[in-house]
Amino acid sequence: MSKLGNEIQKIIAIDAESFSVKVEFDDGAIIEIPMGHIFAKPKGLAAEILRGGMFDKCFLESGALAWPNGLELCPDAMRMWADEQPDKGSRKKRA
């Protein structure tokens, strides 16, 4: 289980086709986080992102992943989603 209070420091890569984002956390972990569960049956702001083709327009705001329409994803939740993946996502520590 990861600690709470994570912040995303950098977006490494965005894959709009598979709805995943590779990010670097404040502890140096670089993790690819799948978000298909949010965008498979989107509602509200997630649906707006798909309709507007904005998935690859994400950016960082105060350590959270955000989109221009106001959707923000908590970095702690994103870290937990990655930890729940069978392959634990793509992980490495920055040297």
N, CA, C and O atoms as a GROMACS GRO file, in nm:
protein
  380
    1MET      N    1   0.085  -0.119   0.000
    1MET     CA    2   0.000   0.000   0.000
    1MET      C    3   0.088   0.123   0.000
    1MET      O    4   0.186   0.131   0.074
    2SER      N    5   0.054   0.219  -0.083
    2SER     CA    6   0.134   0.341  -0.092
    2SER      C    7   0.088   0.444   0.010
    2SER      O    8  -0.024   0.440   0.060
    3LYS      N    9   0.178   0.534   0.040
    3LYS     CA   10   0.146   0.640   0.136
    3LYS      C   11   0.050   0.740   0.073
    3LYS      O   12   0.044   0.754  -0.049
    4LEU      N   13  -0.024   0.809   0.157
    4LEU     CA   14  -0.110   0.916   0.107
    4LEU      C   15  -0.028   1.043   0.098
    4LEU      O   16   0.076   1.055   0.162
    5GLY      N   17  -0.076   1.138   0.020
    5GLY     CA   18  -0.005   1.263   0.004
    5GLY      C   19   0.088   1.261  -0.116
    5GLY      O   20   0.180   1.343  -0.125
    6ASN      N   21   0.064   1.169  -0.210
    6ASN     CA   22   0.144   1.163  -0.332
    6ASN      C   23   0.115   1.286  -0.417
    6ASN      O   24   0.005   1.341  -0.414
    7GLU      N   25   0.214   1.328  -0.492
    7GLU     CA   26   0.194   1.431  -0.593
    7GLU      C   27   0.262   1.384  -0.720
    7GLU      O   28   0.365   1.317  -0.718
    8ILE      N   29   0.201   1.420  -0.832
    8ILE     CA   30   0.261   1.391  -0.961
    8ILE      C   31   0.352   1.508  -0.994
    8ILE      O   32   0.312   1.624  -0.989
    9GLN      N   33   0.476   1.476  -1.029
    9GLN     CA   34   0.575   1.578  -1.061
    9GLN      C   35   0.586   1.606  -1.210
    9GLN      O   36   0.618   1.717  -1.252
   10LYS      N   37   0.557   1.502  -1.291
   10LYS     CA   38   0.581   1.516  -1.434
   10LYS      C   39   0.497   1.415  -1.511
   10LYS      O   40   0.482   1.301  -1.469
   11ILE      N   41   0.442   1.458  -1.625
   11ILE     CA   42   0.376   1.367  -1.717
   11ILE      C   43   0.482   1.320  -1.816
   11ILE      O   44   0.544   1.402  -1.884
   12ILE      N   45   0.504   1.190  -1.824
   12ILE     CA   46   0.607   1.134  -1.911
   12ILE      C   47   0.549   1.104  -2.050
   12ILE      O   48   0.611   1.137  -2.151
   13ALA      N   49   0.431   1.041  -2.055
   13ALA     CA   50   0.370   1.001  -2.181
   13ALA      C   51   0.219   0.990  -2.163
   13ALA      O   52   0.169   0.961  -2.054
   14ILE      N   53   0.148   1.013  -2.273
   14ILE     CA   54   0.002   1.003  -2.276
   14ILE      C   55  -0.036   0.910  -2.390
   14ILE      O   56   0.012   0.928  -2.502
   15ASP      N   57  -0.120   0.811  -2.363
   15ASP     CA   58  -0.168   0.721  -2.468
   15ASP      C   59  -0.320   0.731  -2.473
   15ASP      O   60  -0.390   0.665  -2.397
   16ALA      N   61  -0.370   0.815  -2.563
   16ALA     CA   62  -0.513   0.838  -2.574
   16ALA      C   63  -0.587   0.716  -2.625
   16ALA      O   64  -0.706   0.700  -2.600
   17GLU      N   65  -0.518   0.629  -2.697
   17GLU     CA   66  -0.582   0.509  -2.752
   17GLU      C   67  -0.615   0.410  -2.642
   17GLU      O   68  -0.722   0.349  -2.645
   18SER      N   69  -0.526   0.392  -2.546
   18SER     CA   70  -0.550   0.296  -2.438
   18SER      C   71  -0.596   0.365  -2.308
   18SER      O   72  -0.613   0.298  -2.206
   19PHE      N   73  -0.614   0.497  -2.312
   19PHE     CA   74  -0.653   0.575  -2.194
   19PHE      C   75  -0.559   0.549  -2.077
   19PHE      O   76  -0.603   0.509  -1.969
   20SER      N   77  -0.431   0.571  -2.100
   20SER     CA   78  -0.333   0.558  -1.993
   20SER      C   79  -0.237   0.677  -1.997
   20SER      O   80  -0.215   0.739  -2.101
   21VAL      N   81  -0.181   0.705  -1.882
   21VAL     CA   82  -0.086   0.815  -1.869
   21VAL      C   83   0.032   0.764  -1.786
   21VAL      O   84   0.013   0.703  -1.681
   22LYS      N   85   0.152   0.790  -1.833
   22LYS     CA   86   0.273   0.755  -1.757
   22LYS      C   87   0.318   0.882  -1.687
   22LYS      O   88   0.341   0.986  -1.750
   23VAL      N   89   0.332   0.872  -1.555
   23VAL     CA   90   0.366   0.990  -1.475
   23VAL      C   91   0.481   0.958  -1.379
   23VAL      O   92   0.509   0.842  -1.349
   24GLU      N   93   0.546   1.063  -1.333
   24GLU     CA   94   0.647   1.049  -1.229
   24GLU      C   95   0.592   1.111  -1.101
   24GLU      O   96   0.549   1.226  -1.100
   25PHE      N   97   0.596   1.033  -0.994
   25PHE     CA   98   0.549   1.081  -0.864
   25PHE      C   99   0.662   1.148  -0.787
   25PHE      O  100   0.779   1.137  -0.824
   26ASP      N  101   0.626   1.216  -0.681
   26ASP     CA  102   0.724   1.290  -0.602
   26ASP      C  103   0.828   1.201  -0.534
   26ASP      O  104   0.932   1.251  -0.492
   27ASP      N  105   0.801   1.070  -0.522
   27ASP     CA  106   0.901   0.980  -0.464
   27ASP      C  107   0.993   0.920  -0.570
   27ASP      O  108   1.076   0.834  -0.539
   28GLY      N  109   0.980   0.966  -0.694
   28GLY     CA  110   1.066   0.919  -0.802
   28GLY      C  111   1.010   0.802  -0.881
   28GLY      O  112   1.068   0.765  -0.984
   29ALA      N  113   0.900   0.742  -0.836
   29ALA     CA  114   0.840   0.630  -0.909
   29ALA      C  115   0.780   0.679  -1.039
   29ALA      O  116   0.708   0.779  -1.042
   30ILE      N  117   0.809   0.608  -1.147
   30ILE     CA  118   0.750   0.637  -1.278
   30ILE      C  119   0.655   0.523  -1.308
   30ILE      O  120   0.696   0.407  -1.319
   31ILE      N  121   0.527   0.555  -1.321
   31ILE     CA  122   0.423   0.453  -1.331
   31ILE      C  123   0.328   0.486  -1.446
   31ILE      O  124   0.285   0.600  -1.462
   32GLU      N  125   0.296   0.384  -1.527
   32GLU     CA  126   0.193   0.399  -1.628
   32GLU      C  127   0.061   0.361  -1.564
   32GLU      O  128   0.046   0.250  -1.512
   33ILE      N  129  -0.034   0.452  -1.567
   33ILE     CA  130  -0.162   0.432  -1.499
   33ILE      C  131  -0.274   0.418  -1.600
   33ILE      O  132  -0.305   0.512  -1.673
   34PRO      N  133  -0.336   0.300  -1.606
   34PRO     CA  134  -0.450   0.280  -1.695
   34PRO      C  135  -0.575   0.344  -1.635
   34PRO      O  136  -0.603   0.329  -1.516
   35MET      N  137  -0.649   0.416  -1.718
   35MET     CA  138  -0.771   0.482  -1.672
   35MET      C  139  -0.893   0.445  -1.756
   35MET      O  140  -0.990   0.520  -1.764
   36GLY      N  141  -0.885   0.328  -1.818
   36GLY     CA  142  -0.995   0.282  -1.899
   36GLY      C  143  -1.125   0.270  -1.822
   36GLY      O  144  -1.232   0.290  -1.879
   37HIS      N  145  -1.117   0.239  -1.693
   37HIS     CA  146  -1.238   0.225  -1.611
   37HIS      C  147  -1.314   0.357  -1.600
   37HIS      O  148  -1.435   0.356  -1.577
   38ILE      N  149  -1.248   0.468  -1.616
   38ILE     CA  150  -1.316   0.598  -1.612
   38ILE      C  151  -1.377   0.632  -1.748
   38ILE      O  152  -1.486   0.688  -1.756
   39PHE      N  153  -1.305   0.597  -1.854
   39PHE     CA  154  -1.346   0.639  -1.988
   39PHE      C  155  -1.421   0.531  -2.067
   39PHE      O  156  -1.464   0.558  -2.179
   40ALA      N  157  -1.437   0.411  -2.011
   40ALA     CA  158  -1.510   0.304  -2.080
   40ALA      C  159  -1.660   0.338  -2.089
   40ALA      O  160  -1.722   0.322  -2.194
   41LYS      N  161  -1.716   0.384  -1.979
   41LYS     CA  162  -1.856   0.426  -1.974
   41LYS      C  163  -1.858   0.565  -1.910
   41LYS      O  164  -1.903   0.581  -1.796
   42PRO      N  165  -1.810   0.665  -1.984
   42PRO     CA  166  -1.791   0.797  -1.924
   42PRO      C  167  -1.921   0.869  -1.892
   42PRO      O  168  -2.022   0.854  -1.961
   43LYS      N  169  -1.914   0.947  -1.786
   43LYS     CA  170  -2.025   1.032  -1.745
   43LYS      C  171  -1.968   1.170  -1.714
   43LYS      O  172  -1.850   1.183  -1.683
   44GLY      N  173  -2.051   1.270  -1.723
   44GLY     CA  174  -2.013   1.404  -1.682
   44GLY      C  175  -1.888   1.456  -1.752
   44GLY      O  176  -1.881   1.458  -1.875
   45LEU      N  177  -1.790   1.499  -1.672
   45LEU     CA  178  -1.669   1.560  -1.727
   45LEU      C  179  -1.586   1.462  -1.810
   45LEU      O  180  -1.522   1.502  -1.907
   46ALA      N  181  -1.586   1.334  -1.772
   46ALA     CA  182  -1.513   1.234  -1.850
   46ALA      C  183  -1.573   1.221  -1.990
   46ALA      O  184  -1.500   1.207  -2.088
   47ALA      N  185  -1.706   1.226  -2.000
   47ALA     CA  186  -1.773   1.220  -2.131
   47ALA      C  187  -1.737   1.342  -2.215
   47ALA      O  188  -1.719   1.330  -2.336
   48GLU      N  189  -1.728   1.458  -2.152
   48GLU     CA  190  -1.688   1.581  -2.223
   48GLU      C  191  -1.548   1.567  -2.282
   48GLU      O  192  -1.522   1.612  -2.394
   49ILE      N  193  -1.459   1.505  -2.208
   49ILE     CA  194  -1.322   1.486  -2.256
   49ILE      C  195  -1.322   1.401  -2.382
   49ILE      O  196  -1.251   1.432  -2.478
   50LEU      N  197  -1.400   1.294  -2.382
   50LEU     CA  198  -1.406   1.209  -2.501
   50LEU      C  199  -1.471   1.280  -2.618
   50LEU      O  200  -1.420   1.274  -2.730
   51ARG      N  201  -1.583   1.347  -2.594
   51ARG     CA  202  -1.652   1.418  -2.702
   51ARG      C  203  -1.563   1.525  -2.763
   51ARG      O  204  -1.565   1.547  -2.884
   52GLY      N  205  -1.486   1.591  -2.680
   52GLY     CA  206  -1.400   1.699  -2.728
   52GLY      C  207  -1.262   1.654  -2.772
   52GLY      O  208  -1.179   1.736  -2.812
   53GLY      N  209  -1.235   1.523  -2.765
   53GLY     CA  210  -1.103   1.474  -2.803
   53GLY      C  211  -0.992   1.535  -2.720
   53GLY      O  212  -0.885   1.567  -2.771
   54MET      N  213  -1.017   1.550  -2.589
   54MET     CA  214  -0.924   1.621  -2.500
   54MET      C  215  -0.837   1.531  -2.414
   54MET      O  216  -0.763   1.582  -2.330
   55PHE      N  217  -0.843   1.400  -2.430
   55PHE     CA  218  -0.768   1.315  -2.337
   55PHE      C  219  -0.620   1.353  -2.333
   55PHE      O  220  -0.560   1.359  -2.226
   56ASP      N  221  -0.562   1.380  -2.449
   56ASP     CA  222  -0.419   1.412  -2.454
   56ASP      C  223  -0.388   1.557  -2.417
   56ASP      O  224  -0.274   1.601  -2.430
   57LYS      N  225  -0.487   1.630  -2.371
   57LYS     CA  226  -0.468   1.770  -2.328
   57LYS      C  227  -0.450   1.781  -2.177
   57LYS      O  228  -0.458   1.891  -2.122
   58CYS      N  229  -0.425   1.669  -2.110
   58CYS     CA  230  -0.410   1.673  -1.965
   58CYS      C  231  -0.284   1.748  -1.926
   58CYS      O  232  -0.189   1.759  -2.003
   59PHE      N  233  -0.286   1.799  -1.805
   59PHE     CA  234  -0.174   1.876  -1.751
   59PHE      C  235  -0.173   1.858  -1.600
   59PHE      O  236  -0.264   1.796  -1.544
   60LEU      N  237  -0.071   1.910  -1.534
   60LEU     CA  238  -0.062   1.900  -1.389
   60LEU      C  239  -0.110   2.029  -1.324
   60LEU      O  240  -0.076   2.139  -1.368
   61GLU      N  241  -0.190   2.012  -1.220
   61GLU     CA  242  -0.235   2.126  -1.141
   61GLU      C  243  -0.225   2.089  -0.994
   61GLU      O  244  -0.299   2.002  -0.946
   62SER      N  245  -0.136   2.152  -0.923
   62SER     CA  246  -0.114   2.126  -0.780
   62SER      C  247  -0.089   1.978  -0.752
   62SER      O  248  -0.139   1.925  -0.653
   63GLY      N  249  -0.014   1.912  -0.838
   63GLY     CA  250   0.022   1.773  -0.816
   63GLY      C  251  -0.082   1.672  -0.861
   63GLY      O  252  -0.063   1.552  -0.842
   64ALA      N  253  -0.192   1.719  -0.920
   64ALA     CA  254  -0.298   1.630  -0.968
   64ALA      C  255  -0.306   1.635  -1.121
   64ALA      O  256  -0.267   1.735  -1.182
   65LEU      N  257  -0.355   1.527  -1.181
   65LEU     CA  258  -0.377   1.524  -1.324
   65LEU      C  259  -0.507   1.596  -1.353
   65LEU      O  260  -0.609   1.567  -1.290
   66ALA      N  261  -0.505   1.690  -1.448
   66ALA     CA  262  -0.623   1.773  -1.476
   66ALA      C  263  -0.642   1.788  -1.627
   66ALA      O  264  -0.551   1.766  -1.706
   67TRP      N  265  -0.764   1.827  -1.664
   67TRP     CA  266  -0.799   1.855  -1.803
   67TRP      C  267  -0.861   1.993  -1.812
   67TRP      O  268  -0.909   2.046  -1.711
   68PRO      N  269  -0.861   2.053  -1.931
   68PRO     CA  270  -0.913   2.189  -1.947
   68PRO      C  271  -1.060   2.206  -1.907
   68PRO      O  272  -1.102   2.318  -1.876
   69ASN      N  273  -1.139   2.100  -1.908
   69ASN     CA  274  -1.281   2.113  -1.872
   69ASN      C  275  -1.306   2.109  -1.722
   69ASN      O  276  -1.421   2.119  -1.679
   70GLY      N  277  -1.200   2.094  -1.641
   70GLY     CA  278  -1.215   2.097  -1.496
   70GLY      C  279  -1.203   1.962  -1.427
   70GLY      O  280  -1.201   1.957  -1.304
   71LEU      N  281  -1.195   1.853  -1.502
   71LEU     CA  282  -1.179   1.722  -1.439
   71LEU      C  283  -1.039   1.713  -1.380
   71LEU      O  284  -0.940   1.742  -1.448
   72GLU      N  285  -1.030   1.674  -1.253
   72GLU     CA  286  -0.903   1.651  -1.186
   72GLU      C  287  -0.908   1.514  -1.122
   72GLU      O  288  -1.010   1.475  -1.066
   73LEU      N  289  -0.797   1.442  -1.130
   73LEU     CA  290  -0.787   1.310  -1.068
   73LEU      C  291  -0.684   1.316  -0.956
   73LEU      O  292  -0.572   1.363  -0.974
   74CYS      N  293  -0.725   1.268  -0.841
   74CYS     CA  294  -0.641   1.268  -0.723
   74CYS      C  295  -0.520   1.177  -0.744
   74CYS      O  296  -0.537   1.062  -0.784
   75PRO      N  297  -0.400   1.227  -0.720
   75PRO     CA  298  -0.283   1.142  -0.739
   75PRO      C  299  -0.279   1.020  -0.647
   75PRO      O  300  -0.225   0.916  -0.685
   76ASP      N  301  -0.336   1.031  -0.527
   76ASP     CA  302  -0.342   0.915  -0.438
   76ASP      C  303  -0.429   0.806  -0.498
   76ASP      O  304  -0.393   0.688  -0.494
   77ALA      N  305  -0.543   0.844  -0.554
   77ALA     CA  306  -0.633   0.746  -0.618
   77ALA      C  307  -0.565   0.684  -0.739
   77ALA      O  308  -0.576   0.564  -0.761
   78MET      N  309  -0.495   0.765  -0.817
   78MET     CA  310  -0.426   0.712  -0.935
   78MET      C  311  -0.319   0.611  -0.895
   78MET      O  312  -0.301   0.509  -0.961
   79ARG      N  313  -0.249   0.640  -0.787
   79ARG     CA  314  -0.145   0.548  -0.739
   79ARG      C  315  -0.208   0.417  -0.693
   79ARG      O  316  -0.153   0.310  -0.717
   80MET      N  317  -0.324   0.425  -0.628
   80MET     CA  318  -0.394   0.303  -0.584
   80MET      C  319  -0.442   0.223  -0.704
   80MET      O  320  -0.434   0.100  -0.702
   81TRP      N  321  -0.493   0.289  -0.810
   81TRP     CA  322  -0.537   0.218  -0.930
   81TRP      C  323  -0.420   0.142  -0.989
   81TRP      O  324  -0.435   0.026  -1.029
   82ALA      N  325  -0.305   0.205  -0.995
   82ALA     CA  326  -0.187   0.139  -1.051
   82ALA      C  327  -0.147   0.020  -0.965
   82ALA      O  328  -0.110  -0.085  -1.018
   83ASP      N  329  -0.154   0.034  -0.832
   83ASP     CA  330  -0.118  -0.075  -0.741
   83ASP      C  331  -0.213  -0.193  -0.754
   83ASP      O  332  -0.174  -0.306  -0.725
   84GLU      N  333  -0.338  -0.168  -0.796
   84GLU     CA  334  -0.437  -0.274  -0.808
   84GLU      C  335  -0.422  -0.354  -0.938
   84GLU      O  336  -0.483  -0.460  -0.952
   85GLN      N  337  -0.343  -0.305  -1.032
   85GLN     CA  338  -0.325  -0.374  -1.159
   85GLN      C  339  -0.244  -0.501  -1.138
   85GLN      O  340  -0.148  -0.500  -1.061
   86PRO      N  341  -0.281  -0.610  -1.206
   86PRO     CA  342  -0.208  -0.736  -1.190
   86PRO      C  343  -0.059  -0.723  -1.217
   86PRO      O  344   0.023  -0.782  -1.146
   87ASP      N  345  -0.022  -0.646  -1.319
   87ASP     CA  346   0.121  -0.632  -1.351
   87ASP      C  347   0.181  -0.511  -1.281
   87ASP      O  348   0.297  -0.477  -1.304
   88LYS      N  349   0.104  -0.446  -1.194
   88LYS     CA  350   0.146  -0.328  -1.119
   88LYS      C  351   0.190  -0.214  -1.211
   88LYS      O  352   0.269  -0.129  -1.170
   89GLY      N  353   0.138  -0.212  -1.333
   89GLY     CA  354   0.173  -0.105  -1.426
   89GLY      C  355   0.320  -0.110  -1.463
   89GLY      O  356   0.393  -0.201  -1.422
   90SER      N  357   0.361  -0.015  -1.538
   90SER     CA  358   0.501  -0.004  -1.578
   90SER      C  359   0.569   0.085  -1.475
   90SER      O  360   0.538   0.204  -1.468
   91ARG      N  361   0.661   0.030  -1.396
   91ARG     CA  362   0.721   0.104  -1.286
   91ARG      C  363   0.872   0.104  -1.293
   91ARG      O  364   0.935   0.007  -1.334
   92LYS      N  365   0.926   0.215  -1.253
   92LYS     CA  366   1.069   0.220  -1.230
   92LYS      C  367   1.097   0.342  -1.144
   92LYS      O  368   1.018   0.436  -1.138
   93LYS      N  369   1.208   0.337  -1.078
   93LYS     CA  370   1.252   0.450  -0.996
   93LYS      C  371   1.353   0.529  -1.076
   93LYS      O  372   1.438   0.472  -1.145
   94ARG      N  373   1.344   0.658  -1.066
   94ARG     CA  374   1.440   0.745  -1.133
   94ARG      C  375   1.574   0.732  -1.064
   94ARG      O  376   1.582   0.732  -0.942
   95ALA      N  377   1.678   0.721  -1.142
   95ALA     CA  378   1.814   0.705  -1.087
   95ALA      C  379   1.870   0.837  -1.037
   95ALA      O  380   1.982   0.841  -0.987
   0.00000   0.00000   0.00000
